[in-house]
Amino acid sequence: APRENLIAHEYRPGRMGLPKFWGSVGRTYGRSGPGFNTVLQIEMIKRLKHLIGYPEVSREAIERQGNEFVLTEFEHYSMGTERTAEAYLEFTKIDVKNQKCGHIQWCGQGELE
């Protein structure tokens, strides 16, 4: 496991006073407010959908929209080489064609088998 936590998500209620990722992005870049998070999220979702293989966010579609920045360093921060994209989609029960996600028992139980 990595020695440093580079990616985190905290889903506890805001009333607990814990930091939220999207809430801290605006502060980090000096652009707080409700509009900033939405714009950033939309662009990041394009990157993630491209990574997973959604056809509507192909490289060509992203370039046509003038959003090439979404693919910055994509070759370094993508799926890796441990498994194919198809194996990942099967493992996570993501159905790109029908845009659905199946139930993954191991996620809620914390067990792979």
C-alpha positions as a printed Julia matrix, in Angstrom:
113×3 Matrix{Float64}:
   0.0     0.0     0.0
   1.19    3.55   -0.64
   2.82    5.34    2.28
   0.93    8.52    1.47
  -2.79    8.85    0.8
  -3.09   10.6    -2.58
  -6.79   10.07   -3.23
  -9.53   10.11   -0.63
 -13.25   10.31   -0.37
 -15.14   11.11    2.8
 -18.84   10.39    2.76
 -19.67   11.28    6.33
 -22.29   13.99    6.85
 -21.13   17.59    6.6
 -22.59   18.32   10.02
 -19.69   16.33   11.48
 -17.39   19.12   10.35
 -15.14   16.89    8.29
 -13.51   18.27    5.14
 -15.08   17.39    1.82
 -12.98   16.96   -1.3
 -15.02   19.18   -3.6
 -15.43   21.79   -0.9
 -11.67   22.07   -0.53
 -10.89   22.34   -4.26
 -12.28   25.86   -4.51
 -10.31   26.97   -1.47
  -7.12   25.43   -2.86
  -7.46   27.29   -6.17
  -8.87   30.47   -4.64
 -12.19   30.12   -6.45
 -14.74   29.07   -3.89
 -18.42   29.13   -4.62
 -21.05   26.77   -5.94
 -20.32   27.29   -9.64
 -16.64   26.33   -9.49
 -17.19   22.82   -8.15
 -19.82   22.06  -10.76
 -17.6    23.11  -13.68
 -14.64   21.15  -12.33
 -16.76   18.07  -11.66
 -18.16   18.09  -15.2
 -14.66   18.1   -16.68
 -13.39   15.4   -14.33
 -16.36   13.18  -15.13
 -15.4    13.45  -18.82
 -11.92   12.21  -17.96
 -13.24    9.3   -15.91
 -15.77    8.3   -18.56
 -13.03    8.42  -21.2
 -10.87    6.24  -18.98
 -13.65    3.68  -18.58
 -14.5     3.73  -22.29
 -17.76    5.62  -22.77
 -17.97    6.24  -26.54
 -19.47    9.73  -26.19
 -16.25   10.91  -24.53
 -13.74    9.48  -26.97
 -10.49   11.37  -27.52
 -11.92   12.75  -30.76
 -15.1    13.98  -29.04
 -13.1    15.66  -26.29
 -10.84   17.35  -28.84
 -13.85   18.52  -30.9
 -15.19   20.22  -27.77
 -11.85   21.97  -27.24
 -11.35   20.22  -23.9
  -7.98   18.57  -24.52
  -6.85   19.58  -21.03
  -9.13   16.83  -19.7
  -6.6    14.31  -21.06
  -3.51   15.95  -19.55
  -0.98   13.28  -18.51
  -3.55   10.62  -19.38
  -0.89    8.16  -20.47
   0.64    8.34  -16.97
  -2.58    8.33  -14.94
  -4.85    5.76  -16.5
  -5.76    2.09  -16.12
  -2.27    0.72  -15.74
  -1.19   -2.73  -16.83
  -2.51   -5.08  -14.12
  -5.73   -5.91  -15.98
  -7.45   -5.09  -19.24
 -10.19   -2.47  -19.39
 -12.68   -5.28  -20.06
 -11.56   -7.17  -16.94
 -11.89   -4.0   -14.87
 -15.42   -3.34  -16.16
 -16.4    -6.92  -15.4
 -14.86   -6.75  -11.91
 -16.66   -3.5   -11.08
 -19.87   -4.5   -12.9
 -19.88   -1.35  -15.03
 -21.97   -1.74  -18.21
 -20.78    1.04  -20.52
 -23.17    0.14  -23.34
 -26.29    0.38  -21.15
 -24.75    2.95  -18.78
 -25.54    0.94  -15.66
 -23.63   -0.32  -12.66
 -24.36   -3.64  -11.05
 -24.25   -4.5    -7.38
 -20.78   -5.42   -6.19
 -20.98   -7.56   -3.09
 -17.34   -7.08   -2.15
 -17.71   -3.31   -1.93
 -20.27   -3.35    0.86
 -18.85   -6.4     2.62
 -15.17   -5.52    2.36
 -14.36   -8.99    1.05
 -13.31  -10.01   -2.45
 -14.78  -13.5    -2.25
